[in-house]
Amino acid sequence: MMNANTLTTTDHVIASIEVNGRILASVSKSNFSSLQEVAKFLIAMAGKYIGLAKLTIRNKTQGWTTTMAYAMRNNTPAAMGAMGLKGGTPRDGLQYRLW
């Protein structure tokens, strides 16, 4: 079974990290090879923020979107539990953590 939330370096990605409706950082570009790479890029752009944040990644080329919750402490994000690669819920034991 193919994973729906994969990235290739030629995919056009639109992503943002927001807190209470305020966008701290956003990007629209290609050349990302993984969800983790997109998340690290946005978090580095967001600067120092303490609190809960919402990370949204859209693969415009493949047509999928995923949203993840993060707790940010002194510019160090911590995944809010294991997020599944399919639809935001763990299935078939397939899980990942960004940090």
N, C-alpha and C positions, 0 to 999 in steps of 0.2 A: 504494500500500500504506500502510495506517495504522500509525503508530508505537504500540506497546503501552504505552510508558512516558511518557505525557503527563499533564499535570495541568491542571485547571481550578480556578478559585477556589472552586467549590462542592464539590470532592472532599474527602473526609475523609482526612487523611494521618496515619499513625502512623509516627514515625521515631525512630531512636536512633543515637548514636555510642558505641562501646564499645572498650575496650582490655583484653585478657586476660580477657574475660568480665565486666568491671566497666563498667557504664553510666555514662558521664561526663555525658550529657545526653540527654533524650528529650522528645518533643512529640507531642501528639495534638490536631490542630485542622484547620480548613479555612482558606481564604484564601491558599494558596500558589499561585503561577502557574507555577512551574518547579522542576525538580530542583535547580538551582543555588541558588534562593532557600531551599529547605529546608536544603541543605547549609550555606550561610552562616549561617543562623539557629542550627543546632545547634552549629556550630564556635564561634560567638560565645558560646553558653551553656556550652560545655565548659570554657572558661577556658584557662589555660596548661598545656599538656601536650606533652612531647617523646616521640615514638615512633610506632609504627604503630597505626592505629586502623581500625575497621570501621564504615562508615556503612550503615545499613539503612533504606530508605524503602519503606513499604507504602501503596499507594493502596487504602483500604478500599472506596471507592465503585466503582472499576473492577475491583478484584480482582487487582492485580499487586503484586509485591515485587521490589525490586532491591537488590543489595548491592555496595558499592564499598570498595576499600582506599585508605587515605590515610596519608601520612607527615606528621606534624604537627611543626612546629618553631616554638617561641616563638609559639604561637597562629596560625601562618601555614601552612595546609595546602597540600600540593602533590599534585596528582593523580598517582597511580602509573601513568603511561602513559595512553593514550587509551582510555577506556571506551566500548564500544558502547552504543547506546541500546536494543538488543534483546538481552536475555539476558546482558549483560555482556561480549559479544565483538563486535568490529567486523565489520560485514557491509555489503556493497554500498557501502563507502566512507563510511558514515554513522558519524561519530565526534564526540565532544565532549570538552572539558576544562573543568572547573569553574573552574580558575585557570590 
